Amino acid sequence: MDLRDTVAVVTGGARGIGRGIAIALAREGAHVAVADLYQPGRTTAGYALSTEQEVAKTVAELKALGVRAIGVPVDVTKYDQVQAMVDTVSRQLGPIDILCNNAGIIDVALVVDTTEAQWDAMMDVNVKGVFLGSKAVLPGMIERRRGRIVNTASIAGKRGAPRLSAYCASKFAVIGFTQSLAHEVARYGITVNAVCPGWLGTAMWMDVLITPVAERLGRDAQTAFQEHAAANVPLGRPQTPDDIGEAVVYLARADNVTGIALNVAGGLVMH
């Protein structure tokens, strides 16, 4: 699919992986809606949520690339808000061709210490959010007999890890949902794929996941992150939001690829 003058929605698009996806699509000529929570505060894991100011900054960067771009507030766990987002984007930018279900959260705890609220929050955002976003855009895509859905999963959806049971379960679920939906909508010319990021220097990693590694190594978070990646990733470096954006562009362009979960992890996971 030629991405010029297509319309894309990226949930969790204000920063990090979502911003990388939005910029990559805009560079290909897509008009982009940056959908995010617009809510100051922190997750239960302690890292900051995206703000309205971050959304505005990303939208300005997209417009500077010569495409149309808007910011849209949305809580991906609420269907009325997701449908309102789709309606707003369709009205202001046009029918949605590409949906990137990227919004996600993480928490770290042993199973015996994980609260029901922590479990429910990750399932709501990481899994239900993918379901609701897909459900909202599909009627239009089916009617037009074209569309792309790209879900952000994780290498944590390919293999389990200690203290990440809820997060891993949610990302395994995203991959299963991706495969099932790909079967359902293939006859309409719609592809559904997932991208599985590895280790990135985003808020999830730098504010949460790298902390115990940094403490063990006696390093600051950034140094520990780079050393950890160099020692464990076959290609010797962490991934970047641009890396994920390039993979999403490939999946959005590809006409004969559906139902896959594409690793972008420098060889860290190879299945």
N, C-alpha and C positions, 0 to 999 in steps of 0.2 A: 504494500500500500504506500503510495506516495504521501508523505506527511505534510506537504505544503498545503496550507489553508485548512487542515483538519482542526478539530476542536478536541482538546484533551483536558481532563480533570485529574489533578494529583492531590489525593488526600494526604494530610500531614506534609504539605508541600512547602512550608515556610522556611525550613532549614534542613540541614543534614542530607540524608538520602533523598528525601522528597524534593528539596531544592535542586539537587543534582539531576534528578529525573526531569523536573520542569525545565531547567536550562537546556538540557540535551534535546528535549522535544522542540523547544523554541528555536534552537539553532537549525533544526530541520524544517522550520517554517510553520510549526503548529501553533495555534492560538491556545493559551493555557489559562485555566482557572486554578488558582492556588487555594485549596480548601483546607482550613485548619480550625483549631478550637478557639482561637482568639481569647485565651484565658490565662492571665498571669497566675502563677502558683507552681507547685511542684507535684510530681507523682509520688506514690507511696515509697518508691525506691529512692527518691531524693533529688532527681534531676528536674530541671525547669521545663515547664510547658512552653509552647510557642506563643508569642504575643502578637497583638495586632500590628505593632511596629515592625516585627520581623516579617510578617506577611506583606506589609506595604513595601519594605525594602526589596523583597524577592520579586514582587510585581513590577517594581520600577526597573529592576535588572532585566526582566523579561521584555518589557516594552523597549528597552534600549537595544534589544536584538531585532527590533523591527516588526514584532508581532503584537497582536492584541492580547491583553492579559488583565485579569480581574482577581480580586481576593473575595472569597466566600466563606463566611463563618459556618461551621458545621460540627456537630457532635455525631460521629459516625455510628454511635450506638443507639441513636434515636431515629426511627424511620421517617417521622414527619420532617425532621431537619434534613435528612439525606434527600428526601423527595423535593424539599424546597430548594436545596442546593442544585439539583438537576434542573429544576424549573428555571432558576435564576441563570444558570449557565446557558441553557438553551435559548433563553430570551435575549441575553446580552451578547453571546458569542456565536450561537447557532447550535444545531443538533450535535450531540456528543458522539465523537468517533472513537475516542480512546479513554478508557478509565484505568487509572493507576491506583489501586487500593493499597496505599502505602502507610497509612496511619497505624502506629503500633506503640505498645509500651512494654516494659520489662520489669521484673522484680526478681530478687535473688533470695532464696531461702531453702533450707531443707524441707522435705515434704512434711515432716512432723511439726515444723514451725510455720508452714504456710497457712495463712488464715483463709477462711472462705471468701472474705472480701477481696483478698489479693488474687485468688484463683478466678473469681467471677470477673474482676476488672480486666484481667488479661484475656479471658475468653470473650468478653463483651467487645473490647476494642479490636483485638487481633483476629478474631474469627467472625463474630457477629457483624462487625464493621465491613468485612469483605463481602459477606452475604447480602447485607442491606444495600451496599453500593451497587453490587452487581444486579440485584433485583430491580433497583430503581432505573438503571440505564438500559436494561435488556429490552423492554417493550419497543423503544425507539430504534435500537440496533436491529431487532428482528424485523421491524417494519421496513427498514431501509436495506436489510439483508447485507449488512456489513458492520464491522466493529472489532475493536481490540480491547480485551481486558487483561491487564498485567497486575498480578498480585505480588506484593513484597512478602516473601516467606523468609527463609534463613537457612544457613547450614545447620542450625539447631532444629530444623525440620527434617534433617537427614540422619542425624544421630543424636542420642540423648547426652546430657551432661549433668553432673551433680549440681545441686542447688538451683537448677533451672527447669525443674519438672513442669511447672505451669507454662512457662514460656515455650519449652520444647513441644509440649502437647499442643499448644495453640498453633505453632508453625507446622507441625505434622498435619494438623487439621486443615490448614490453608492449602497445603499441597494436595491433600485428598479432595478437598472442595474444587480445586482447580481442575483436577483430572475429571471429576464427575461432570462439572459444568461444561468442560470442553466437549465431552460426548454429547451433551444435550443440545448445544447450539451450533455444532459444526455444520449442520445442514443449512443454516442461514448465512453461511459465510463469515461467521464470527469466530475468532480464535481467543482462547483463554490460556494463559501461561503464567508461570511464577518465576520470579528471580530470587536467588538465594545468596544474599550478601554474606561475606565472611567477616573479617575484623576491620572495622572502620573507626576513625577517630571522631565519632559523633558523641553527643551527650550521653547516650546509653553506655558507651564504652568508657569514656573519659571520666564520667561522674559516678559510675557504678561498677562496671565489670572489671576494670583494670585495678581498682583500689587494693584488693588483697594481693595481687601480683606486685604492685608497687611497694607495698609494705614489706613483703617477703624479700624483695631485692634491695630495699633501702634506697629506692629511686623516686623521683617525682613521677607523676602520672604519665607525662608525655614521653620521658626517657624510657620508662618501663614498658610502655606500649610499643615503642619502636623496637626495643630489644627483644620483647616477647614475640613480635611478628617476625623479626629477622631470624630468630632461632627456630620457629615452628612452621612458618609458611614456606612451601617449596620455592616460590618465586622471590622470597626474601623480603617482602614488604607488605604492609597492610593495604587494604583497598581504600578507595576514595569514593565520595558521592559521584564524581565524574565517571568512574568505572561502572557504577550501577546504572547511571544514566545511559551510557553507551549500550549496555545490554538491553535496556528497555527499548531504546530506539530500534535495535535489531528485531526484537520481538514484535514491536508495533509495525515494522515494515514487512516482516516475513508473511507471505501469503499461505505457506504450506507447512507451518509449524504450529502445533497446538497440543496442549496437555503436558508440556514439559516443565520441569523445575530446573532452571539454568543456574548452575553454581558460578558465582563471581567471587572466588575466594583464593586466588593465587595457587590453586592446587591443594589447599588444605583439606578439602573433601572432593573425592573424585567419583562419586556415584550419585 
